[in-house]
């Protein structure tokens, strides 16, 4: 990127992005603090410990939902700061929503239907566990070391078993399910169990068409830099430097005239699109910087 493109991206973020994403940008590019990011993140947390309030921009409900709770963990991981109070709330929430018969957490609760939401989030049943976001949530809880006393609690052990029981039942072409498996398997401590499952996962990830190698592919596809946004990403080992360079070049070329990057799916509203583009623009800058 040229310095002009970088400055245009900065202007786009400060003109359009949520305060949360502006603080993320400040943290990564302007010497901002992780505490500033966490201060804003706390505003999305509810009294039950879960997260809602459109932290996931396509789920506009105020009530707590599993996916926004996963996003809160991802943001804390991104800035390298797992806050103990936020974690205590999340653990309390997850304990409440664990499916008692099978373990795991639902993809979403029907309560979101009452508020604006993207059509793919409409939920008809919420009494079953879902690999997405259970796998990632548990993987991130394993990854942090700030609060670990709950590891032996029944709800957590039950949910871990849910992931082991259902991992090979996922749609092996679904990006979201595969990311759940990656996050869980790369952080779960039992290597005797994770090692053979990683071999299975490797086979799925290397199937033709799972990772979109065409940098010009359109529509809602997941390309090389979605699966491997960092050189340290799990999937990076299968992607040649030449292909990575092609995708980085294409990514630079995707920057719009206003300085931001586009989304690849229909927006719920103009405000919704601005929120997503602000978040994604920070993500794209992080990938390009590395």
N, C-alpha and C positions, 0 to 999 in steps of 0.2 A: 504494500500500500504506500501511496505517496503521503507526505505530511498533510497535504490538502484533504485527502480522503479521510485521514485520521481525525482531523479537526472537524470535518463535516459530520462524521459519526458522533463525535463528542457533542456537537451542537444539537444533533437529532436527539440524543439521549436527554440532554438538559431541557429540551423543548417539549418532549413527548412522553418520556418514560415515567413510571411510578417512582415515588421517593425511594422505595426499596431498591429498585434497579439503579437509580442514581447513586445511592450509597454503595452498591456493589461496584459500580464503575469507579467511584472514588477510591474504594479499597484497593482495587487491582491496578489502577493507573495513576492515581494522584496522591498516594500516601495516606489514604483514609484509614480509619480503624475498623476492626472487626466489631467492636462494641457498637459502633454507629449502625452497622448492618443489623445486629441483634436487637438494638433498640426499636427499630422499625418492624422487624420480624415479630416481635412480641405483640404488636398491635393486631396481628392476624390471629392470635391465639385466644380461644374462648375459655370460659371458666371451667369447663370440663376437661381442659388440657389439650383438646384437639384443635386443629386449625381449619378455618373456613374463610369467610369474608373476602372471597375472590382472590385468595393467594394463587390458586389456579384460575387464570382469567376466564376460562370457559365454564367454570362452576361458580355462579354468582351468589349462591346462598350464603347467609351469615353462619349457618349451623356448621358444626364440625363434620368433616368428611375424611376418609382415609387418604385420598390422593393428595389434598393440600397438606396433610400431616406428613406424608412422605416428602413433599417438596420442602417443608421446613427443615427436615433432617438433611436434605441435599444441600440447602443453602448454608447450614451450619458447617457441613463438611467442606463446602467450597471455600469458606473463609477460615477454615481450620480452628473453629471455636465452637465446641459443643457446650452450651450453657446449661449448668446443672438445674436451674429452676425450670427452664423450658423443657428439659428432658424429663424432669419429674412429672410435669403436666402431661407430656406425651405418653409416658408409661402408664399413668393413671387412666388416660383415655383409651389406650389400646387394651388395657385389662378389661374395661367396660364393654368393648365392642368385639372381643374375640368370640368367634362362633363356638358355643359350648360343646357341640357334638363332634366337630371335626378339627377345631382350631382354625387359625387364619382369620383374615379380616375381609369384609366384603369389598368389592370394587367401589361401591358407592351406596348411599342410603337413599331410600325413596323420598326423603324429606327435601332433597334438592329439586324435585320436580315442581315444587310450588314457586320457585324463583327462576329468573332467566338462566338458561344454560344452553350449551351447544347440543344439537340433537343427539349426538352420539353418547351423551351423558344421561339421557333419559333412562330411568331405572325402574324396572317392573318388580324385581325381587331383591331382597337384601339379607337373606338368611343363609347364604352360602359363602364360604371363603373363596378368595380369588388369588391366584398367583400374583397378579398385578393389583395392588401394590405390596402384598405380604412379603414377597421375596426381598424386595429392596429395603423395606422398612426393617426387617430383621437383620439384613446384611449391614445396614448402617448402624443399627444398635450394637451389633458385634464390633463394628469398626471403632466406635468411640470407646474411651476408657474412663470417662468422667463418672458414669453411673452404671454399675454392673450388678448390683445386689439382686436384681429381678431375674437374672439368668436362670435361676433354679425354681422360679415360681411356675406353678402349673400352667397358667395361660401362655407363658412364653415357650415352655417346653412343648406344649400341645401345638402351638403355631409352628414351631420349628419342624415338628413331625409332619405337619400338614404340607410344608414345602417339600420335604423328602418324598412324601407319598404322591405328590402331584406333579413333580418337576417334569417327568417324561411324558406327561399328558398334555403339555402345552402345545400351541400351534407353533411348530418349529420355524415358521416363516414370519412370525409376528415379532417385530422389533421390540415392542414393549415387553412382551413375555421374556424374550431373550435377555434383555437388559436386567430384568428381575433376577434371572438365574445367574448372570455374571456377578451382580452385586452380592448376592447371597453366597455363592460358592467361593468367591475370592476373599470373603471375610469370615466365613464360618470356621470355627477353630478345630473341628474334628477332621483332620487331614485324611484319616483312613476312609472316611465317607466321601469327602470332597474330591479326592484324587480320581477315582473311577468316574465320578459324575462330570468332572471337568473334561475327561476324554470324550464322554458322550456329547457334552456341550460343544466341544471343538468340532465334532463331526457336523453338528447342526449349523454352526456358524460358517463352515466352509462349503456348504451346499451352494451350488450355482443359483444366483438370484437372491440369496438371503441378504447379502450386503451389496447394495447397488453400486456397481463399479463405473457406470457411465456418469461422468460429472454433469452432463447436460440433460439427464433424465428429468422429466417434468412430473407434476402431480404430487400426491402424498406418498413419497418414497423416502427411504432412509438410506443415505449414501455413506460413503467411506468416513466422512468427518462427523457423521452422527454416531456411528459405532466407535470411532476412534478420534475424538476431538483433541486428544493429547498424545504425545509420543509415548507416554506411559500407559495409555489405554490398553485394556486386555486384548482387543482385536487388532492392535497395530502390527503384531508380529506376522500377520498373514498378508499385509498390504505393502507392496513395493514402494520405495521412495519415489519412483516415477509416477505411480498412480496417485500417491499423496500430493505430489506437486501439481498434477492435473486438477485435482479437486480444490487445492488451495487457490489456484489461478481462477477457477470457476467461481469460487466463493467470493473472491475480490470483485469479480465482474457482476455478481448478484447485488452488490450495494446499489441502492436506489439514488436518484438525484438528490433526495432530501437528506441523504447520509445514513439512513437506516437500512436494515435488511428486511426482506419480505417474509411473510408466513406462507406455508404451502397448503393451507386449508382454508375453508370459508370462515370469515370473521362473523361473530355474533352481532357486532355493532362497530361503529367507528371508534368508540372508546375502547372496546375490547381489542380491536386490531392495534391501536396505539400501545396498549399495555403489553400485548404479546411482542410487538416489534421492538419495544424498548428492551424487554428482557432478552430477546434473541440477539439483538445487536450487541449487547454486552457479551453474550456467549460467543458470537462470531469473532469479536475483537480478541477474546482470550485465545481462541484457536489460532487466529492469524498471528498474534504476538509470539506464540510458542513456535 
